[in-house]
Amino acid sequence: MTGEHEGQLSTRVWTIPNVLSMLRLALVPVFLVLLVLGEYVGALIVLVVASLSDLADGYLARRLNQVTRLGQLLDPAADRLYIFAALLGLAAGGLVPWWIVVVIVARDVFLLVLGVVLASHGYGPLPVHQLGKVATFALFFGLPVIMLGLAFPGVQPVSEPVGWAITLWGAFLYWWAGVIYAIETARAVRAARVAPPP
């Protein structure tokens, strides 16, 4: 028995799923540079490759019993970095307003502050809420739809409004999930204060 059964997390680093996640992270600056240069077709290709590797590493982690702590950190980190890179690249080209960048980044800064508060009261990070996953997916899907219209102008009359609708809905859900995390943090802090000393 290896100790890496379902429900348990390995501390291994060099697994096939983790290497795929590292390669996906390494493509983030390539994606951003292509966006800034206006190479939208190339940026979309990188994003498709990254998305396929994301699906592959999740499948392989379960299939090969290689679910690791590092993998659980790398996956959401890669998703967020691609979202930030898409926002920064599009905003740098004047294709999306900077306020949407501020809205998304401010929410993650807000969660970082909540994490510090939890750690100061002896708690680890809160489990990922389903709403947060939906919001991340919406952003991860909506921004590429906007890019699709930039890469292929023929579909822009459809892709731009659809992409913006999904992106704005994702930003709303992103903050809604942040409010839920804040409520859960407040409950945890309150419980820690009323708990009797050991």
C-alpha positions as CSV (number, residue, x, y, z in Angstrom):
1,M,0.0,0.0,0.0
2,T,1.5,3.3,-1.0
3,G,-0.3,5.8,1.3
4,E,-1.6,7.8,-1.7
5,H,-5.1,6.5,-1.7
6,E,-8.1,8.6,-2.7
7,G,-8.7,11.2,0.0
8,Q,-5.1,11.4,1.0
9,L,-2.6,13.9,-0.4
10,S,1.0,13.1,-1.4
11,T,3.8,15.5,-0.7
12,R,5.6,14.4,-3.9
13,V,6.8,17.2,-6.3
14,W,7.9,15.5,-9.5
15,T,4.8,13.8,-10.7
16,I,3.4,13.9,-14.3
17,P,0.4,16.1,-13.3
18,N,2.7,18.5,-11.4
19,V,5.1,18.8,-14.4
20,L,2.1,19.6,-16.6
21,S,1.0,22.3,-14.2
22,M,4.5,23.7,-14.1
23,L,4.6,23.8,-17.9
24,R,1.2,25.6,-17.9
25,L,2.6,28.2,-15.5
26,A,5.7,28.6,-17.7
27,L,3.4,29.5,-20.6
28,V,1.7,32.4,-18.7
29,P,4.4,35.0,-19.7
30,V,4.3,33.7,-23.3
31,F,0.5,34.2,-23.3
32,L,0.8,37.7,-21.9
33,V,3.5,38.8,-24.4
34,L,1.4,37.6,-27.3
35,L,-1.6,39.5,-26.0
36,V,0.4,42.7,-25.6
37,L,1.8,42.4,-29.1
38,G,-1.7,41.9,-30.5
39,E,-1.0,38.3,-31.6
40,Y,-4.5,37.1,-30.6
41,V,-4.5,33.9,-32.6
42,G,-1.2,32.8,-31.0
43,A,-2.5,33.8,-27.5
44,L,-5.6,31.7,-28.1
45,I,-3.5,28.7,-29.2
46,V,-1.4,29.0,-26.0
47,L,-4.6,29.3,-23.9
48,V,-6.1,26.2,-25.6
49,V,-2.9,24.2,-24.9
50,A,-2.9,25.4,-21.3
51,S,-6.6,24.4,-20.9
52,L,-6.0,20.9,-22.4
53,S,-3.0,20.4,-20.1
54,D,-5.2,21.5,-17.2
55,L,-7.7,18.8,-18.1
56,A,-4.9,16.2,-18.6
57,D,-3.2,16.8,-15.3
58,G,-6.5,16.6,-13.4
59,Y,-7.3,13.3,-15.1
60,L,-3.8,11.9,-14.7
61,A,-3.6,12.9,-11.0
62,R,-6.7,10.8,-10.3
63,R,-5.9,8.0,-12.7
64,L,-2.3,7.5,-11.5
65,N,-3.1,8.2,-7.8
66,Q,-0.9,11.3,-7.9
67,V,-3.0,13.9,-6.2
68,T,-0.5,16.1,-4.3
69,R,-0.5,19.1,-2.1
70,L,1.7,21.0,-4.6
71,G,-0.8,20.1,-7.4
72,Q,-3.7,21.5,-5.4
73,L,-1.8,24.8,-5.1
74,L,-0.5,25.0,-8.7
75,D,-3.9,24.4,-10.4
76,P,-5.8,27.4,-8.9
77,A,-2.6,29.5,-9.1
78,A,-2.3,28.8,-12.9
79,D,-6.0,29.6,-13.5
80,R,-5.7,33.0,-11.7
81,L,-2.5,33.9,-13.5
82,Y,-4.1,33.3,-16.9
83,I,-7.1,35.4,-15.9
84,F,-4.8,38.2,-14.7
85,A,-2.6,37.9,-17.8
86,A,-5.7,38.1,-20.1
87,L,-7.0,41.1,-18.2
88,L,-3.6,42.9,-18.2
89,G,-2.9,42.2,-21.9
90,L,-6.4,43.3,-23.0
91,A,-6.3,46.4,-20.8
92,A,-2.8,47.3,-22.0
93,G,-4.2,47.3,-25.5
94,G,-7.2,49.5,-24.5
95,L,-9.5,46.6,-25.3
96,V,-11.0,46.3,-21.8
97,P,-11.3,49.0,-19.2
98,W,-8.8,49.1,-16.3
99,W,-11.6,49.1,-13.7
100,I,-12.4,45.5,-14.5
101,V,-8.7,44.6,-13.7
102,V,-9.0,46.5,-10.4
103,V,-12.2,44.7,-9.5
104,I,-10.8,41.2,-10.1
105,V,-7.4,41.9,-8.5
106,A,-9.0,43.7,-5.5
107,R,-11.0,40.6,-4.7
108,D,-7.9,38.4,-4.5
109,V,-6.2,40.9,-2.4
110,F,-9.3,40.9,-0.1
111,L,-9.0,37.1,0.1
112,L,-5.3,37.4,0.9
113,V,-6.2,39.6,3.9
114,L,-8.8,37.1,5.0
115,G,-6.1,34.4,4.9
116,V,-3.8,36.4,7.1
117,V,-6.7,37.0,9.6
118,L,-7.4,33.2,9.6
119,A,-3.8,32.3,10.1
120,S,-3.5,34.7,13.0
121,H,-6.3,32.8,14.7
122,G,-4.7,29.4,14.1
123,Y,-6.8,28.4,11.0
124,G,-5.6,27.3,7.6
125,P,-7.2,28.5,4.4
126,L,-10.9,28.1,3.9
127,P,-12.1,25.3,1.6
128,V,-12.8,26.5,-1.9
129,H,-16.5,27.4,-2.2
130,Q,-18.4,26.1,-5.2
131,L,-19.5,29.6,-6.1
132,G,-15.8,30.6,-6.3
133,K,-15.2,27.7,-8.8
134,V,-18.1,28.9,-10.9
135,A,-16.9,32.5,-10.9
136,T,-13.3,31.4,-11.9
137,F,-14.7,29.3,-14.7
138,A,-16.9,32.2,-16.0
139,L,-13.9,34.5,-16.1
140,F,-11.7,31.8,-17.6
141,F,-14.3,31.3,-20.3
142,G,-15.5,34.9,-20.8
143,L,-12.2,36.5,-21.5
144,P,-11.1,34.1,-24.2
145,V,-14.5,34.6,-25.9
146,I,-13.7,38.3,-26.1
147,M,-10.3,37.4,-27.5
148,L,-11.9,35.2,-30.0
149,G,-13.5,38.2,-31.7
150,L,-10.2,40.0,-31.7
151,A,-8.5,37.0,-33.4
152,F,-11.3,36.4,-35.9
153,P,-13.2,39.7,-36.6
154,G,-15.9,37.9,-38.4
155,V,-17.3,36.5,-35.2
156,Q,-16.8,39.7,-33.1
157,P,-20.4,41.0,-33.3
158,V,-21.5,37.8,-31.5
159,S,-18.4,36.9,-29.4
160,E,-17.9,40.4,-27.9
161,P,-21.3,40.8,-26.2
162,V,-21.4,37.2,-25.2
163,G,-17.8,37.4,-23.8
164,W,-18.6,40.6,-21.9
165,A,-21.8,39.2,-20.4
166,I,-20.0,36.1,-19.1
167,T,-17.0,38.1,-17.8
168,L,-19.2,40.6,-15.9
169,W,-21.3,37.8,-14.5
170,G,-18.1,36.1,-13.4
171,A,-16.7,39.3,-11.8
172,F,-20.0,39.6,-9.8
173,L,-19.9,36.0,-8.7
174,Y,-16.2,36.4,-7.9
175,W,-17.0,39.1,-5.3
176,W,-20.1,37.3,-4.1
177,A,-17.9,34.3,-3.3
178,G,-15.5,36.7,-1.6
179,V,-18.4,38.0,0.7
180,I,-19.2,34.3,1.6
181,Y,-15.5,33.8,2.5
182,A,-15.6,36.9,4.6
183,I,-18.7,35.6,6.5
184,E,-17.0,32.3,7.1
185,T,-13.9,34.0,8.3
186,A,-15.9,36.1,10.7
187,R,-17.5,32.9,12.1
188,A,-14.2,31.2,12.5
189,V,-12.7,34.2,14.3
190,R,-15.7,34.5,16.6
191,A,-15.5,30.7,17.4
192,A,-11.8,31.0,18.2
193,R,-12.5,33.9,20.6
194,V,-15.2,32.1,22.5
195,A,-13.4,28.7,22.6
196,P,-12.2,27.8,26.1
197,P,-8.4,27.7,26.6
198,P,-6.9,24.2,26.4
